[in-house]
Amino acid sequence: MATKIPVTLLKNPVHLLSVGFGSGLATKAPGTFGTLAALPFWYVLQFLSPANYIIVLILAFAAGVYFCGETAKALGVHDHGGIVWDEFVGLWIALFLVPVNIFWIALGFALFRLFDIWKPWPIRVLDAKVHGGFGIMIDDVLAGVYAFLVLQLCFVLS
């Protein structure tokens, strides 16, 4: 059983962001709930140009390295299940350039969760060997990239 995240920790904006505004506090499937919580923010990102979207992704990744690292230190646990900012960024990568259409959004969501849970090479290796905030973020970034590539291939072939 993972360490329970004290609600008082959420008074700190860094921790509030790392747990996805509280979505990571779900007792079952916090990663899935965190990914769901990322969807409204993704929708807002759709109004950006692709270049600005990429800038937001880079900034969100860099901030996530810090946020997630600080929360992991505060909890004394590497990559606690409740830390879901990495799911936010991973999903935003997966859904980059995807049309706002329920089919493509659902497929992107499912692919991202599949790769995040399955952790194909080299994601599993990085998840096990890279620590700190960067380690927490990088496996979901790669899961997002894998989902993005498969989703774009499906889109092109449709």
C-alpha atoms as one frame of an Amber mdcrd trajectory, in Angstrom:
protein
   0.000   0.000   0.000   1.424   3.369  -1.003   1.912   6.129   1.517  -1.272
   8.150   1.847  -0.837  11.762   0.748  -1.793  14.090   3.598  -4.376  16.634
   2.468  -2.399  19.347   4.275   0.380  18.835   1.716  -1.982  20.236  -0.915
  -1.767  23.704   0.626   1.562  23.966  -1.150   0.950  24.794  -4.856   3.883
  22.614  -5.939   2.317  19.540  -4.365  -1.168  20.517  -5.544   0.102  20.580
  -9.128   2.081  17.342  -8.811  -1.047  15.499  -7.652  -3.060  16.920 -10.543
  -5.193  19.319  -8.471  -6.177  16.395  -6.268  -6.968  13.871  -9.005  -4.017
  11.757  -7.884  -5.659  11.271  -4.492  -8.049   8.689  -5.978  -7.703   5.461
  -4.010  -8.058   3.308  -7.136  -6.298   4.021 -10.453  -4.885   7.468  -9.588
  -2.954   7.508 -12.883  -6.161   7.067 -14.842  -7.925   9.741 -12.811  -4.947
  12.035 -13.307  -5.070  11.428 -17.035  -8.797  12.224 -17.072  -8.136  15.437
 -15.143  -5.617  16.465 -17.831  -8.277  16.449 -20.578  -9.878  19.867 -19.890
  -6.424  21.452 -19.883  -5.620  19.676 -23.159  -8.786  21.134 -24.660  -7.601
  24.652 -23.810  -4.220  23.880 -25.385  -6.005  23.229 -28.695  -6.364  26.982
 -29.169  -2.574  27.384 -29.361  -0.482  27.163 -32.498   1.554  23.937 -32.741
   4.721  25.896 -31.897   3.175  27.386 -28.767   1.748  23.987 -27.804   5.276
  22.544 -27.954   6.563  25.415 -25.811   3.877  24.659 -23.218   4.867  20.966
 -23.308   8.523  21.822 -22.690   7.657  24.195 -19.848   5.195  21.702 -18.319
   7.859  18.983 -18.495  10.510  21.182 -16.867   8.085  22.324 -14.165   7.017
  18.703 -13.667  10.574  17.585 -13.015  10.641  20.073 -10.156   7.050  19.534
  -8.892   7.222  15.748  -8.939  10.696  15.660  -7.428   9.662  17.907  -4.549
   6.526  15.899  -3.805   8.431  12.618  -3.965  10.940  14.041  -1.457   8.159
  15.305   0.817   6.508  11.876   0.777   9.768   9.936   0.985   8.609   7.744
  -1.912   9.925   7.708  -5.480   7.108   8.019  -8.015   4.182   7.736  -5.618
   1.039   6.705  -7.512  -0.664   9.945  -6.491   1.931  12.043  -8.347   0.153
  12.519 -11.667   1.582  15.685 -13.245   3.571  13.270 -15.424   0.258  11.850
 -16.691  -0.884  15.358 -17.597   2.191  15.987 -19.730   2.201  12.471 -21.208
  -1.402  12.795 -22.339  -0.783  16.257 -23.797   2.057  14.743 -25.848  -0.125
  11.815 -26.966  -2.932  14.130 -28.090  -0.723  16.684 -29.872  -2.234  17.512
 -33.299  -5.254  15.278 -32.654  -8.602  16.628 -33.870 -11.118  17.519 -31.175
 -13.227  14.437 -31.822 -14.350  11.927 -29.207 -13.002   8.928 -31.158  -9.468
  10.310 -31.518  -9.409  11.631 -27.955 -10.582   8.280 -26.534  -8.102   6.352
 -28.687  -5.260   8.662 -27.631  -6.278   8.342 -23.978  -6.385   4.536 -24.237
  -3.054   4.306 -26.070  -1.357   6.561 -23.550  -2.683   4.549 -20.596  -1.669
   1.297 -22.364   1.918   2.426 -22.910   2.120   3.990 -19.444   1.003   0.752
 -17.772   2.745  -1.712 -20.134   6.010   0.257 -20.201   7.616  -1.210 -23.347
  11.367  -0.794 -23.887  13.019   1.561 -22.992  10.283   2.969 -20.749  10.533
   0.139 -18.187  14.326   0.494 -18.010  14.130   4.250 -17.480  11.355   3.845
 -14.918  13.564   1.495 -12.900  16.914   3.269 -13.264  16.228   7.018 -13.452
  15.190   8.655 -10.202  14.056  12.025  -8.943  11.665  14.322 -10.737  13.228
  13.562 -14.122  12.736   9.842 -13.568   9.102  10.370 -12.617   8.460  12.434
 -15.745  10.473  10.621 -18.428   8.555   7.325 -18.515   5.250   9.128 -19.075
   6.805  11.424 -21.671   7.961   8.360 -23.618   4.570   6.674 -23.170   3.076
   9.869 -24.593   5.485   9.805 -27.541   4.671   6.152 -28.279   0.933   6.896
 -28.092   1.404   9.984 -30.291   3.213   7.960 -32.966   0.621   5.173 -33.024
  -2.243   7.682 -32.988  -0.769   9.691 -35.857  -0.244   6.489 -37.863  -3.873
   5.511 -37.264  -5.003   9.000 -38.271  -2.971   8.961 -41.489  -4.234   5.482
 -42.399  -7.886   6.317 -41.691
